[in-house]
Amino acid sequence: MGLFAALTKSALAKKAIDEGRKPENQAKIKSAIASMRNKKGGSAGKAGRG
């Protein structure tokens, strides 16, 4: 069972990475992150950059 679980997790991770590389999905991800940051108060995650 352990081998099957590892293969399943690996396949799901590959699918997520492949989908994340598509430009239309990158735009969706960026907008979701931006909306989460706005809900938290604006500048979350920007400390120490730039």
One Martini backbone bead per residue (centre of mass of N, CA, C, O) as a GRO file, in nm:
protein
   50
    1MET     BB    1   0.054   0.064  -0.018
    2GLY     BB    2   0.292   0.268  -0.007
    3LEU     BB    3   0.355   0.274  -0.309
    4PHE     BB    4   0.080   0.371  -0.410
    5ALA     BB    5   0.076   0.637  -0.251
    6ALA     BB    6   0.333   0.756  -0.375
    7LEU     BB    7   0.235   0.753  -0.670
    8THR     BB    8  -0.011   0.932  -0.628
    9LYS     BB    9   0.135   1.182  -0.516
   10SER     BB   10   0.322   1.220  -0.760
   11ALA     BB   11   0.098   1.261  -0.974
   12LEU     BB   12  -0.034   1.509  -0.839
   13ALA     BB   13   0.214   1.691  -0.842
   14LYS     BB   14   0.258   1.692  -1.148
   15LYS     BB   15  -0.016   1.811  -1.223
   16ALA     BB   16   0.014   2.078  -1.065
   17ILE     BB   17   0.267   2.177  -1.212
   18ASP     BB   18   0.158   2.170  -1.502
   19GLU     BB   19  -0.082   2.367  -1.447
   20GLY     BB   20   0.099   2.607  -1.330
   21ARG     BB   21   0.243   2.670  -1.620
   22LYS     BB   22   0.000   2.792  -1.723
   23PRO     BB   23  -0.095   3.107  -1.798
   24GLU     BB   24  -0.397   3.100  -1.705
   25ASN     BB   25  -0.324   2.984  -1.419
   26GLN     BB   26  -0.132   3.204  -1.325
   27ALA     BB   27  -0.345   3.426  -1.315
   28LYS     BB   28  -0.526   3.290  -1.103
   29ILE     BB   29  -0.313   3.269  -0.881
   30LYS     BB   30  -0.245   3.572  -0.857
   31SER     BB   31  -0.534   3.664  -0.783
   32ALA     BB   32  -0.563   3.491  -0.529
   33ILE     BB   33  -0.323   3.611  -0.375
   34ALA     BB   34  -0.417   3.905  -0.382
   35SER     BB   35  -0.684   3.859  -0.228
   36MET     BB   36  -0.553   3.747   0.029
   37ARG     BB   37  -0.381   3.996   0.093
   38ASN     BB   38  -0.618   4.197   0.117
   39LYS     BB   39  -0.758   4.051   0.359
   40LYS     BB   40  -0.495   4.079   0.556
   41GLY     BB   41  -0.374   4.402   0.474
   42GLY     BB   42  -0.165   4.386   0.203
   43SER     BB   43   0.175   4.343   0.298
   44ALA     BB   44   0.194   4.046   0.274
   45GLY     BB   45   0.518   3.911   0.195
   46LYS     BB   46   0.721   4.190   0.154
   47ALA     BB   47   0.937   4.140   0.348
   48GLY     BB   48   1.274   4.176   0.237
   49ARG     BB   49   1.218   4.304  -0.043
   50GLY     BB   50   1.414   4.500  -0.280
   0.00000   0.00000   0.00000
